[in-house]
Amino acid sequence: MISNIQNLTRTDDVVIVGGGLAGLFCALKLAPRPVTLISAAPLGQGASSAWAQGGIAAAVAEGDSPEAHAADTIAVGGGLVDEAVALGIAREAGPRIHDLLAYGVPFDRDLEGRLAVGREAAHSARRIVHVRGDGAGAAIIAALSEAVRRTPSIRLVEGFVAEALLTDDGVVTGLQLREAGNPSAQPILLAARTVVLATGGVGHLYAVTTNPVEASGSGLAIAARAGALIADPEFVQFHPTAIMVGRDPAPLATEALRGEGATLINSNGERFMAARHPLAELAPRDIVARGVFAEIVAGRGALLDARRALGARFADRFPTVHASCVAAGIDPATQAIPIAPAAHYHMGGVAVDARGRSSIDGLWAGGEVSSTGAHGANRLASNSLLEAVVYAARIAEDIAGRALPSPARLPGTPVAWRGDTPDAAAVKRLRAMMSAHVGVVREGDGLREAVHHLAALEREATSIALRNMATSALLVAASAWSRRESRGAHFRPDHPAEMPALAQRTMTTLAAARAIAESLGSPSRMKQPMIA
């Protein structure tokens, strides 16, 4: 860590913001080109990718193919997947898995020494590579963090957040940083002309999420406020089996459990997914999430039952999930696990091309903060880590082939100087509103109410951290209000059909989201969501 960051005011380095999979992998791929890597939390902490249990989808097994992998991705994506992007990612999976192996990731092997592969929902073949069943994310981040610390060309700055992207006439000029967790600290301006955003997703905008607190949409917000084009923000994937034991974030019960035969039951002991989809528990995530949600709303509750499928083998096969259950007083070998849908992954984000370039000159984006077109309206299980490493490598290759401009010096006055501590009650209301009105099921009146309140909060927030949350939430809510159909993870009972005329990706800006809010007129007196 740099001990005197105040002296870091200008750099010719590539600046990567984010210490998750995309950021770490991109930094390593850029070596020996100088890189400054900024991470809000110490490496290995605060990254959603470190919490990923499922693994990485890759057609590496005999009889499988990238074409079959891409076809599964397209089938799940609700008609919005960019087919060329999906196929390109699937074809690059093998080389990226071998890169990770070279960095020391201990993927599971079978008895003959080949990569062991498992199956997850909506995949037509066993193609998920794991680490000890449910530990892929943590193992990958640990291996890459160690590799980054050993790489002399990477300058690591831990404990700082990027709260504004600085531009001049549509060109990146730098970043505004602040010490994480210390809103009263003075902002630091860093002049830089080459910035890679790898800040993660928006899960913590919701009251129930599997994501760490750092996944609050900050990267999406700073890019949008700088004028970046934003793609598909309405499409938020809810993992159907978050473990409901009163923790925030909620622990995750990996989809691989259902791949191994675990079933979903209600409090009466009845399986309910078979009546909803031919694949039952292995249906696409949006369908399973709505099935679980419906049981909860009906008062029957929902549980994940692995007693018959795994029983005494649970602890050895899925140690992470087992530990979360035991910590809450649940023995998953003999008891069903209480579950609920939770905000898990954002298919939307900063719109990027095939090289990871955004609409702002000098800004690239990779991982969950970006939107490549690979996921469409509904992400196929375990494609997110694959997309992150594929695009991180592409970004590094694109940047490596360019002569980077030297940064101009920045003016001494910070932008958007709002250093107040975020209002905890306002944050709680925002998260409750997103879950209540922009969640698994959305409808027009609730979306209208959410857009009004989020637009007002974005204008009036007294801290830049809260304003960033409101900015990202407004983008999601305004686009959800505008998409008057049900498609993939976006479900509206007031517009339940999938409309062929709307089978196209959303491309929007923050200015457009604000205009939607302005067009909706005065807010109603709808009852506020509970925040107890």
N, C-alpha and C positions, 0 to 999 in steps of 0.2 A: 504493500500500500504506500502511496505517496504521502509523506508526513506533512509536507508543506504545499498543499494544493493551491494556495493563494498565489504561488509563483508560476503556476501552470495557466497562463493567460493566452498563449498563442502556440499552436502546434502545426507542424507540417504532417503529422501522423494521420493515418486513417483513424477516426474516432468511432468506436463501436459502443453503443449504449445498451447494456443488458448482459447479464452474466448467466443466461440460460443456455440451452443447447445451441441455438442459432448463433448467438454472440461468441461463445467459446469456439465453436467449430470454424466460424469465419475467421477469427483471429489466428487460429492455428494454420488455416489454409493460406493466409496472407504472409506468413513467415517466409523469408526474413524481412519483409517490408515492415517498417515501424508502425506499431498499432498502439493506441491508447484505449484501454477497455475500462469502461465506467460501469460499476455494478452497485446498485442501491444497497444490497446485502452482501455479506461475505460470500465468496464463491462457494457454491454448494447449498446455499440457503436462499429462500425467496424466489426460486425459479419453479414455475409450474412443471417444466420438463423433468425436474428432479423427483417430482411426485408421481410421474407417469408409471402405472403398473402394467399396462397391457403389453408394451414392447414396440417393436418396429415391424411394419408390414413390408415384406420383401419376397419376391418370387424366386427363392433360392433352392427350393426343394425339387426333386425329380418329378416331372409331370406337370409342374406349374409353369407359368410364363408371365412376362410383363403384360402381354396383351390381355390375359385373363384377369390380372390384377386391375388393369385400367378399366376393363369392362365392369368389374364389380364396383369400382369407384364411381363410374358414370351412372350405373343403375341406382345407386343410393342417393345421388346428388340432386334429385328432383328436377332434372332437365336443365340445370344451370352449370354443370361441370364443363370446363373448357377441355375438350377431348384430347387435343394435342398436348396440353399441359399435363393431364393425367397420365398419358402414355409416356411422355418424356420423364416424368418423375419415376414411374414404375421401372423404366429401363435403366435408370441410374441407381436403383436401389442396391444392386449387387456391389458395385464399386464403393459406394458409401458405407455399406456394412463392413467391407474389408478395411476401409479407412479407420472405422471405429475399433475394429480388432487390432489394428496396428497401434492405436493409441492406448490399448490395454483394456478394452471393454470385454469382460468375461462372459460372452454369450453362452447360453446353455448348449451342450452337445449331447448327441445320442451315443449309444454304446459303440458305434463305429467311428466316432469322432466327427461326424458331420453336424452342422448346425441343426439343433432341434427346433422344430416349428410347431406352433399351436394354431388353433382356429378360434376366430372371434366372429361376432355377429356380422352377417351379410357378406362374409367372405365365402367364396365357392371352394376354397382349398385351405389346407393348413399352411399358413405362410407368415405367422407372427413369430419373430425371434425374441426370446425372453432372457432374463437373467434371474435365476432362482425363482421362476414362476411369476413373481409379481414385483421384482426389484429392478427392472430395466432402467427406468428413469434415474434413480439414485445412483446406480452403478455407472451409467454413462456420464452423468455430471461429475461424479467423483474422479473418474479416469481423465476426463477432459480438463477439469480444474487443475489436477496435478500436472498435466502436460503444459497447460498455460503458464503455471508458476515456474516451470523449468525452461520456458522459452524466452531468451534474452531480448528478443525484438518486441515483446509485449509489455507495455507499461500498464500496470494494474492500479486502478483507482477504486477502492471499495468504500462504501458508506456515503455515496453521493447520488442524488437523483437529478435527472434532467427535467426541468420544469418549463422550459420554453425553447423552441427552435428559432434561431435568429436567421433571417433572410434579408436579402436586398434585391429588389426587382426580380423575384422568383428564383434566386440563387442562394444556396446555403452559405452563411457566413460564420455560424458558430452556434453555441449552446449556452443557455443559462442553467447553472447547476446550483444545488443547495445541499448542505449536509442533511442526510436522511434522518428523520426523527427530530430535527431541530429547526422548526419553522421560523424561529427568531434569528437564526444565523443569517449573516449577510449573503446575498447571492453572489455567485462567482461567474464571470463571463469568460468563456473560452472561445477564442477565435479558431475556427476550423472550416475547411472547405469541402471535406469529404466525411460524411456522417452515415453510419449504418444504424438504423433503429432495430433493436432486437429485444424490445421491452416486455413482450408477452401480451396477454389478453385482457379481458374485461370482467372476468368471473366475479371479482369482489365488488362489482356494482350491484350484486344480488345478495339478498339476505341469507340464502342457502347456496353455498358454493363449495366446490372441492379445491378451489384455487387459493394460493397464499395471498396475503394482504397486498403484496406488491402488484398483483394482477388487477389493477384498478383503472386501466385504460389510459394511463398517463402518456404513453407513446402515441397512441391513436389521437389523443387530444392535442398534443403539441404539434403534430403533423397537420391536423385539420385546421388549427388556428393559424398555421403558417400558409394555409391555402392548398394543401395537398388534396388530390382526388381520393375519395374514400369509396370502397366497393363493398356491397352486400352487408352493411352493418346490421340489418334486421335479423340476420341468421345467427342465432345463438344456440349452441347445442347443450342440452341438459342431459347429464349422465343419469340413467334411470335408477342406479343403485348406490347412492350415497348412504352411508351408515348414519342413522339418526340417533345419536347418543349425546346431543347437546353441545357438540363442539363446533367452533367456527375457526377455520374452515372444517367442513364435515369430512371425515375419513371416507375413502373410496373403497368400494368392493368391486374389484376389477371385473370387467366383462369376461375375462378368461375363466372365471368361476362358472358362468353359464355355458361357456364352451366345453367345460368338463362335465356338464350335466346338471348343475345346480338349477333349481326351478324357482319360479316366483309364485307365491301363494298369498292369500289374504288371511285375516285373523280367524276365518272359519276353516282354514286349512285347504281352501280350494285354489287350484291353479286357474289363472284368468287370462293368460296370454294366448293359449291355443284357440280361443274363440275370436281373437282379434287379428291373427295373422298366421298363415301356414307355417312360418318358421318359429312360431311361439316365442320362447325366450331369446332366440337368436334373430329375431326380426330387427330391422334397422332401429337405431337408437331413438329416433323421434317417436316411433310407434310404441316402443316399449316404455318410454318416458311418459307418454300420454296414458298408456294402460295403467301404470303405477299411480299416476296422478288421479285418474278416475276412481281407483279403489280407495285412495285416501279421502278424496272429496265425498265419496259415498259413505264414509265412516267405517269402512271395512278394514282399512289399513293395508299395508303391503310389507312382505317379508321375503328375504332371499333364503332359500332352504337348500343347504349343501349337505345335510345329514346323510342322505342315502348316497349321493354322488361321491362324496369325499370322506365324510366321517372322521375317523382317527387320522387319516392322511392329510387333513386340512393344514395342520401346523407346518408340516414339512413342505407341502406343495405351495402354500400361499402364506409365508411367514409374516409379511407386512399386514395383510388383512387380519390374520389371526391375532397379531399383537394389538391392533386397534380394537378388536372385539373384546379381548381379554381385559384390556385396560378399562373397558366400560362394563365389565362384569358379565360378558356374554361368552359362552363356550360354543363356537360355531360348529364343533363336531357333534354337539348334542342339542343345540338350540337354533331356531331360525333367527335371522338377523333383521332387525327393523330397518327399513329403507325409505327413501324418498328421492324424487328427481332433484338435481342440483346443477346450477350453472357450471359448465365444465369447459367448453371450448367455443371460441368465436370464429366462425367461418369468414366473417367480414374483417375489414382492416384497411390499412393503407394500400391503395391499388398499385400493383407493381407489374412490370412486364416480365418476359421470360428470363431476364438477367437480374431481376430484383430491383430495377430502377423505378422510383416513384415519379410523380409528375413534377417534382421540384428538382431542379438541377443540383446535383451534389448530394442528394438524399437517396439512399437505398433502404430497403426494409426486408427483414426476413423473420421466419418463425410466425408465431401467432399474431403479432401486431400487423402483419401483412395480409393481403388477400391476393392470391395468385390465380384463382379460378379452378384450383384443383378440387375443392370440396363442394362447390355449388351450394345447394340449400341444406346439405346434411352431410357431415363428415363420416367417411367410412372408418371404422375402428382401426386405430394404430397407424393411420396415415399421417398424423401430425408430426411425429418425430422424424419420419422419413422426409416429409416436405421441408422440415427445418434444416436437415443436413444437406439435402440436395440444393436448396436455394442458398444456403450459406456458402457452399462451394462455388456456385455460379456467381454470387456476388464477389467473392474473393477473386475469381478468375477475371471478372469484368473490370474490377478496380486495378488488378495487377497489370492489365494491358493498357492502362491509361497513364498519361503524365499528369500527376496531380498538381492543381494550382496551389500556390502559396497563399495562406490566409491573410486577409487584410486585418489591420488592427481594429478592434471594436471600440465604439464609444464607451465612455466610462459610466454611463447611466444604465442600470438594468431595466429590462422591460417588465411590464406587468408586476410591479413590486407589490406583492401582497404576501406578507410573511406570517400572518396570524395563524395560530393553531386552528386546524379544522374544527368546526363546531360538531361535536360528537352526536348531538341530537339531530343535526341536519344530515349528517352522513347516514345515521340510522333510518331517517325518513326516506332518504334517497334509495337506500337498499331495499327497504320495505315496499316502496312504490314500484321499483323495477320488478320485484318478485310478484307483486299483486297484479300489476297491469301490463307488464312486458315480459311475462314469464313463459311457462310451458304452454299455456292457453292465453290468447290475447283477444280482446274485442274492442270495438270502436270507441265506446264511451270511456273505457279505462285508458286506452291509448291517448285519447284527446286530453284527458286529465293529466296524464304523465307528461305529455309534451309541454303543456302549459307550465306546470310546476318546474320542470327541468330547465325550460328556457328562462324562467324567472331566476332560478338559482344560478344559472350560468352567468346571468347579467350581474347578480347582486352578491355573489359569494365573496366573503371577506378574506379568504385564503386561496392561494393559487392551487393548492392541492385539492380543495373542494371544487374549485372551478374546473379543474381538469376532469374530475369525476363527472361533474354535471355536463361538461362538453361531450364526453364519450357517451354518456347515458342519453343525451338528447339526440345524438346521431342514430342510436339504436331505435329509440322510441319513434322519432319522426319517420324513419324509413319503414318501421313496422306499421305505423298508421297509414302510410301511403300505399303499401302493398295490400290491396284488397282482394286477397285470395288466401288459400292455405297451400303451402308448398314446403316440403321438407320439414325442417325444425320450426318453421313459422306457421302456427296454426291459429286460425280465427274462426270461431263458430258462427260469427255473423257473416262470414264469407267462406264457407266450408269447402268450396270446390277449387280445384286447380284450374286456372284460366290459361288456355293456350296463348292468348295474346300477351300474357305477362311472363312467358318463359324466356326471360332475359335477365342478366345480372343488373343490379342496381349500381349506378355510378352517381355519386352525390358529393356535396361539399358542406362544410359547416354553414356557409351563407345560405345554402338551400334549406338546411334543417331549421335555421332561424326563421327563414321566410315561411316555412310550413307552420311554425308556431304562431307567427304573426297573423297568418291567414285564418287561423281557427277561431279568432274572436276571443271574447271574455270567457274565462273558465267557469265551469258549473260549480255548484255547491256540493259536489260529490263528497261523500264521507271519506276522510283520510284513511289510508291503510294503517292497521294496527302496528305499533312498534314496541310493544311490551317485551 
